Amino acid sequence: MGKKGKKEMETSKETFDPLPVETKAPATVVLLLNSQEEDVLVKACEAIYTFAEKGNENKVSLFEVGALEPLCKIISHSNNLVRRNAIMALGSMSTNGEVKNALKKLDVIPSLIEKLSNEEDVVVHEFSTLCLASLSVDYVSMAQIFESNGLPPVIQLLSSSDPDVQKNSLEIIFNLVQDYKSRQAVHEFGGMVPLLELLKSDFPVIQQLVLKVLQNLTMDLETRNTFRQEQGFEKLLEILSNQDFSDLHSDVLLIVANCLCNSETIHSLAEDGGLAKVMDFILLPSVPEIHSNAIKCISRSAQSCELLHEHGVEKVLVELLSVENVDVNISTCHAVAAMSLHQASKDTFRDLGGVAKLVESMSSESLHLKEAASAALSNLTHDKNNSMTVFEVGGHTLLIKQLSCSCPKTVANSASTLCNMAEQVKIRRGIWSHGVMEALVEPLKSTDSQILLNSLQCLALLACDSEARVEFQSAGGLPPLVDLLRSHHKDVLARACLAVVGIAIDEFPAVEMYKLGALELLEEINLSVNRRNKFSKLATTALLKSNLSVKYSLTGHLASTDIITHGFYDAGKETWPS
């Protein structure tokens, strides 16, 4: 029997028939993302997208089973359909906060920016921009988009035919232009033209986003110039003239306010009828927010007060001070403060009863309104007639109370206003009689430089009265005043020295300040090249004039104007601190 030969095995060249895979488990679908087969990837990404679109819980589930990392790789796949479905899945998931935080760590931004090229279809653009819009709310991601040159392609997509792409691109730009460098880049890359074109969009959300972007862009001078050159004002006036766009009017007025920062723009707006249009919004009853923003336009254009004065703006503003809306009142006070830099407006506000109404506003429960009203009064009282009006309606008592306010700006403004008023003798006596010296003690302990500057100036002026000086000492004002001689703020130090000059007129406070170390501090100041000032020598002289025994001990002589009354003694020779 012969040997049985081995039968050769035949190798089949056929493949499996298509194997349908059905699963309801997200983890199983995520495993399919590692497949090498394009058909499998297409279906897996499509399933993930459909699942993610059903809600946030599904997006979190996909994240927890590891969908993010493979999706981030597949969005760069060579197959167009795989790439598109993958970016749809990733874009949908990115709208969830937890997923978005995880995406920031995967360095996916450069790949997303690549998907914004003209070669990609509109669906890829839509979901790539959606993903970038979600990420760009974070400062680190915002910086990475900018550094990866993401702005140029995003600006280009503003001209896309797809409204979703436009909306997502606008959101990215809005997030980025919070930063100055991005605002400059949008201008340099020609973003102004497509932005203005989108104001014609049929979608209100797109129009509103454009206006919000323009609010940020028009903060910069160069961008404002381009805005004017591209007929931006004309486009805004068209919106303001159309009641169908009333939901946009508030944001439009904020852009106008930004642009009214130079006289050329203001005069141009006046010639084009824009200023009259803004005045219409102030005059006619409207939504408080629109009212407030129209008034902000007046505040920004205050450098052309003469032009505003010619339009009778003061009368309108005085009327608005009586409107029962705090936000409108606050905006009005800011406008009054701005216009009060012009003498004709100062007089007009007084004649129309505006000064008295501002004093009334100081009684408001709103801290913001008190702050705004005190700023307006501070500017108005540089005029002596306005100071007298404030005094006659009892404004000084309210201002003195505000020296203990929790708002630093209100305290600073109140001290400034009292200082302006105290330049008149009649008013000064009235202010002093209502306890202002005691009220000034607490502001002198502040760390806010403007509060200190204004309070010290007010103190120096009120110290002209001997009774006021006594009251200041009795209220415990000398220790914080002497302590301010340690300040390294040049202007605060100078005004502290000036206040010491005024207080040291009387012997008792002068002796008390000496005991508190004022003389040693003043000598240190006088020996310092950086800290000495025109009042520090005067303060030293004033202290010594009221301490003749100390002066004789330190200098070895007295001047012919030094009159010894009582208590003089020779303590022996002392030396100045070195």
VEXBAKOL-781301 format. One record per residue (C-alpha): z, y, x negated; residue in one letter. Coordinates in pm, whole numbers, padded with zeros to 5 digits, always signed. Each point is the difference from the previous one (the first is absolute). Example, Ala and Ser with C-alpha at 12.3 -4.5 7.8 and 13.67 -1.06 7.14 Angstrom:
// residues 2
+00780-00450-01230A -00066+00344-00137S 
This chain:
// residues 578
+00000+00000+00000M -00106+00322-00146G +00222+00311-00026K +00000+00231+00297K -00143+00337-00100G +00177+00326+00092K -00156+00178+00287K -00064+00361-00090E +00176+00248+00228M -00231+00243+00165E +00099+00364-00025T -00049+00194+00322S -00149+00341-00040K +00089+00102+00355E +00284+00242+00084T +00250-00011+00282F -00114+00124+00332D +00158+00336+00097P +00369-00067+00053L +00148+00214+00276P +00356+00106-00077V +00216+00108+00289E +00348+00139-00062T +00246+00235+00165K +00217+00036-00310A -00053+00328-00197P +00112-00172-00319A -00284-00250+00028T -00258+00275+00044V +00143+00185-00300V -00044-00318-00210L -00368+00007+00092L -00030+00336-00180L +00006-00198-00325N -00314-00194+00099S -00315+00026-00208Q -00220-00031+00306E -00127+00326+00141E -00021-00125+00360D +00364-00099-00011V +00100+00338-00143L -00198+00187+00266V +00171-00190+00282K +00346+00018-00158A -00019+00378-00049C -00133+00044+00353E +00289-00207+00139A +00254+00201-00200I -00148+00329+00124Y +00009-00116+00365T +00359-00121-00041F +00114+00322-00174A -00154+00221+00269E +00232-00151+00262K +00308+00183-00131G +00242+00088-00277N +00189-00329+00017E -00318-00186-00082N -00072+00228-00296K +00348-00067-00137V -00047-00376+00054S -00324+00007-00199L +00170+00195-00277F +00287-00249-00015E -00234-00295-00041V -00178+00169-00291G -00321+00144+00148A -00001+00327-00196L -00079-00110-00355E -00299-00222+00083P -00138+00263+00239L +00024+00266-00273C -00215-00224-00222K -00251-00097+00268I -00082+00364+00091I -00205+00000-00323S -00184-00325+00082H -00374-00008-00069S -00081-00112+00355N -00039+00297+00234N +00138-00175+00307L +00302-00139-00185V +00066+00344-00145R -00029+00169+00338R +00231-00241+00184N +00255+00012-00280A +00017+00380+00001I +00032-00004+00381M +00299-00235-00028A +00160+00200-00280L -00058+00333+00174G +00157-00122+00322S +00305-00137-00181M +00045+00321-00206S +00108+00199+00306T +00333-00188-00005N +00273+00166-00208G +00123-00317-00168E -00353-00105-00092V -00081+00349-00126K +00302-00003-00234N -00111-00333-00142A -00358+00123-00045L +00121+00286-00223K +00106-00258-00258K -00333-00187-00007L -00217+00271-00160D -00260-00032+00273V -00097+00370+00016I -00284-00012-00260P -00160-00292+00189S +00029+00187+00329L -00165+00308-00148I -00290-00215-00120E -00060-00103+00363K -00075+00364+00092L -00341-00009-00170S -00324+00052+00192N -00095-00365-00054E +00275-00120+00232E -00043-00008+00376D +00189+00221+00246V +00252-00270+00093V +00108-00032-00364V +00028+00379-00017H +00211+00007+00316E +00259-00254-00114F +00006+00112-00364S +00079+00355+00107T +00253-00133+00252L +00179-00181-00281C -00012+00306-00229L +00123+00222+00283A +00303-00228+00044S +00073-00001-00373L -00057+00372-00060S +00316+00105+00181V +00189-00119-00308D +00012+00246-00290Y -00065-00262-00270V -00300-00141+00188S -00121+00352+00070M +00001+00073-00374A -00178-00329-00075Q -00277+00075+00250I -00050+00340-00163F +00005-00138-00356E -00243-00278+00098S -00252+00265+00113N +00044-00099+00361G -00055+00347+00144L -00379+00036-00059P -00099-00312+00197P +00255+00081+00273V -00146+00352+00034I -00347-00152+00018Q +00112-00223+00288L +00087+00309+00206L -00373+00001+00078S +00005-00360+00122S -00148-00065+00343S +00305-00207+00094D +00292+00200+00150P +00258-00255-00117D -00119+00044-00359V +00018+00379+00044Q +00352-00020+00142K +00131-00230-00274N -00162+00214-00271S +00160+00314+00144L +00341-00168-00001E -00041-00090-00367I -00104+00355-00087I +00285+00149+00205F +00256-00213-00185N -00150+00085-00340L -00031+00377+00052V +00377+00033+00019Q -00042+00021-00377D -00156+00306-00166Y -00231-00199-00229K -00154-00184+00293S -00055+00327+00188R -00192+00130-00298Q -00199-00324-00025A -00103+00004+00368V -00132+00352-00057H -00178-00094-00325E -00163-00310+00151F -00147+00199+00287G +00234-00114+00272G -00003+00327+00193M -00348-00040+00157V +00050-00349+00153P +00349+00099+00115L -00132+00302+00189L -00280-00214+00143E +00256-00239+00146L +00149+00283+00206L -00291-00072+00235K +00114-00361+00048S +00026-00137+00354D +00333-00159-00091F +00310+00228+00026P +00194-00212-00251V -00269+00067-00263I -00001+00374+00075Q +00378+00014-00029Q -00003-00187-00330L -00264+00239-00139V +00216+00298+00096L +00306-00152-00166K -00199-00059-00319V -00131+00358+00010L +00354+00133+00039Q +00085-00153-00337N -00328+00092-00169L +00015+00366+00101T +00324+00044-00190M -00215+00049-00313D -00196+00317-00071L -00321-00165-00123E -00011-00230+00300T +00055+00294+00235R -00297+00177-00158N -00219-00308+00049T +00129-00028+00356F -00120+00355+00067R -00336-00058-00172Q -00065-00304+00218E +00066+00205+00317Q +00333-00171+00055G +00140+00300+00186F -00293+00006+00237E +00053-00368+00083K +00370+00059+00063L -00070+00298+00225L -00238-00217+00203E +00286-00243+00062I +00241+00282+00088L -00252+00136+00249S -00035-00336+00175N +00277-00091+00245Q -00122-00359-00002D +00143-00017-00352F +00341+00146+00091S +00170-00304-00154D -00141+00112-00339L +00090+00369+00022H +00346-00032-00156S -00132-00175-00314D -00296+00240-00024V +00238+00298-00002L +00197-00153-00289L -00321-00013-00207I -00078+00361+00091V +00353+00092-00110A -00059-00166-00339N -00319+00198-00048C +00156+00337+00080L +00152+00031-00345C -00240+00260-00139N -00118+00330+00140S -00370-00087-00033E +00039-00295+00235T +00205+00204+00246I -00258+00278+00021H -00278-00257+00030S +00185-00168+00287L +00054+00336+00169A -00370+00086-00025E -00101-00338+00145D +00234+00038+00296G +00233-00269-00130G +00305+00224-00016L -00051+00104+00361A -00025-00367+00094K +00332-00072-00176V +00153+00296+00186M -00117-00156+00327D +00204-00309-00076F +00305+00217-00060I -00046+00209+00312L -00089-00270+00251L +00259-00249+00128P -00055-00330-00175S +00171-00304-00147V +00293+00117-00224P -00143-00187-00301E -00330+00188+00031I +00192+00325+00044H +00203-00066-00316S -00304-00089-00209N -00189+00309+00116A +00298+00211-00108I -00006-00173-00340K -00350+00141-00043C +00150+00348+00036I +00270-00080-00258S -00257-00117-00255R -00217+00309+00049S +00287+00244-00052A -00153+00133-00323Q -00249+00176+00226S +00271+00154+00216C -00203+00314+00061E -00270-00206+00169L +00257-00185+00211L +00169+00330+00083H -00329+00131+00132E -00019-00300+00234H +00349+00076+00139G +00147-00328-00119V +00356+00139-00012E +00013+00045+00379K -00102-00361+00056V +00255-00130-00250L +00286+00200+00155V -00086-00150+00338E -00002-00351-00148L +00356+00048-00132L +00109-00027+00365S -00191-00322+00072V +00234-00287+00084E -00127-00234-00267N +00179-00027-00333V -00308-00111-00197D -00198+00299+00125V +00295+00229-00082N +00024-00140-00353I -00372+00047-00067S +00021+00352+00142T +00291+00090-00230C -00201-00121-00301H -00292+00217+00110A +00229+00302+00046V +00148-00058-00346A -00349-00013-00152A -00125+00312+00179M +00318+00192-00080S -00129+00051-00353L -00218+00273+00155H +00182+00326+00082Q -00199+00072+00317A +00096-00343+00133S +00367+00061-00085K -00004+00313+00214D -00192-00165+00283T +00233-00299+00022F +00296+00238+00029R -00166+00222+00260D -00090-00304+00213L +00353-00141-00008G -00086-00282-00237G +00292+00065-00236V +00253-00036+00282A -00166-00324+00115K +00024-00143-00349L +00372+00075+00000V +00026-00190+00329E -00169-00297-00167S +00284-00012-00252M +00221-00125+00287S -00223-00303+00057S +00137-00352-00038E -00313-00090-00202S +00066+00016-00374L -00373+00030-00067H -00031+00299+00232L +00299+00170-00163K -00162-00053-00338E -00333+00145+00113A +00161+00296+00179A +00219+00082-00302S -00310-00002-00224A -00176+00245+00232A +00306+00228+00009L +00026-00011-00377S -00355+00137-00030N +00035+00252+00282L +00325+00153-00128T -00164+00132-00314H -00062+00287+00239D +00315+00212+00065K -00087+00058+00366N -00026-00373+00062N +00332-00049-00182S +00161+00249+00235M -00151-00176+00301T +00143-00334-00112V +00340+00167-00043F -00011+00174+00338E -00066-00326+00187V +00282-00178-00186G -00220-00202-00230G +00234+00044-00296H +00273-00208+00170T -00241-00290+00056L -00129+00024-00356L +00353-00010-00142I +00067-00319+00198K -00317-00156-00145Q +00140+00031-00353L +00185-00324+00076S -00307-00170+00148C -00096-00348-00121S -00362+00107-00059C -00040+00148-00353P -00301+00215+00093K +00182+00155+00295T +00296+00086-00224V -00231+00155-00262A -00197+00196+00262N +00318+00124+00172S +00147+00120-00330A -00329+00175-00081S -00010+00173+00339T +00362+00115-00029L -00079+00130-00347C -00294+00202+00136N +00217+00141+00277M +00293+00082-00228A -00206+00257-00187E +00091+00242+00281Q +00361+00123-00012V +00055-00008+00377K -00121-00357+00024I +00189-00106-00312R +00333+00099+00150R -00086-00183+00322G -00093-00316-00188I +00314+00008-00209W +00222+00040+00310S -00123-00335+00136H +00128-00210-00290G -00310-00025-00215V +00194-00010-00328M +00185-00313+00105E -00325-00150+00132A -00170+00055-00339L +00250-00215-00189V -00141-00336+00109E -00366+00084-00085P +00114+00088-00354L +00095-00366-00043K -00351-00115+00086S -00235-00173-00245T -00305+00157+00168D -00131+00278-00227S -00146+00209+00283Q +00329-00004+00191I +00182+00106-00317L -00249+00278-00081L +00010+00151+00349N +00377-00041+00043S +00076+00158-00338L -00234+00291+00076Q +00172+00052+00334C +00344-00021-00165L -00092+00255-00267A -00116+00243+00269L +00301-00047+00229L +00242+00030-00293A -00054+00377+00015C +00291+00013+00249D +00352-00042-00140S +00127-00174+00316E -00286-00247-00025A +00096-00080-00360R +00359-00067+00103V -00115-00223+00285E -00228-00194-00234F +00286-00066-00241Q +00236-00098+00283S -00261-00244+00134A -00005-00185-00333G -00338+00131-00110G +00084+00070-00365L +00010-00361-00133P -00351-00095+00124P -00134+00337-00122L +00142-00050-00349V -00125-00359-00001D -00355+00130+00051L +00026+00167-00343L -00054-00353-00130R -00339-00023+00173S -00310-00067-00210H -00227+00142+00270H -00102+00333-00149K -00022+00200+00323D +00314-00152+00153V +00191+00085-00318L -00127+00359+00000A +00101+00055+00363R +00339-00160-00060A +00055+00250-00281C -00105+00284+00231L +00247-00118+00267A +00276-00010-00264V -00082+00363-00085V +00053+00096+00366G +00317-00204+00055I +00161+00108-00332A +00018+00363+00116I +00351-00084+00126D +00270-00098-00245E +00146-00296+00191F -00321-00202+00040P -00097+00094-00357A +00329-00138-00133V -00041-00312+00215E -00352-00061-00135M +00132+00048-00353Y +00262-00269+00066K -00276-00230+00130L -00179+00030-00336G -00271+00246+00102A +00027+00204-00322L -00046-00302-00224E -00297-00116+00206L -00160+00344-00018L +00040+00014-00374E -00167-00339-00035E -00285+00133+00214I -00033+00316-00209N -00015-00203-00320L -00275-00224+00139S -00359+00113-00054V -00119-00195+00305N +00281+00073+00246R +00091+00364-00054R -00142+00249+00249N +00008+00369+00086K +00314-00043+00215F +00210-00223-00229S +00101+00291-00229K +00078+00214+00304L +00216-00277+00146A +00193-00028-00328T +00054+00376-00009T +00111+00002+00366A +00257-00274-00061L +00140+00173-00307L +00013+00337+00178K +00244-00147+00247S +00192-00185-00276N +00065+00277-00255L +00267-00198-00183S -00252-00283-00054V -00270+00246-00097K +00223+00165-00260Y +00108-00339-00133S -00362-00114-00041L -00172+00320-00113T +00281+00196-00166G -00083+00320+00191H -00033+00156+00344L -00267+00242+00118A +00067+00350+00125S -00091-00121+00348T +00264-00275-00007D +00295+00145+00193I +00335-00173-00048I +00198+00002+00322T +00278-00259-00030H +00070-00336-00155G -00185+00063-00327F +00131-00190-00300Y -00114-00076-00353D -00025-00381-00028A -00126+00007-00356G -00344-00068-00142K -00215-00276+00154E -00353-00108-00091T -00306-00078+00215W -00087-00366+00034P -00252-00109-00259S 
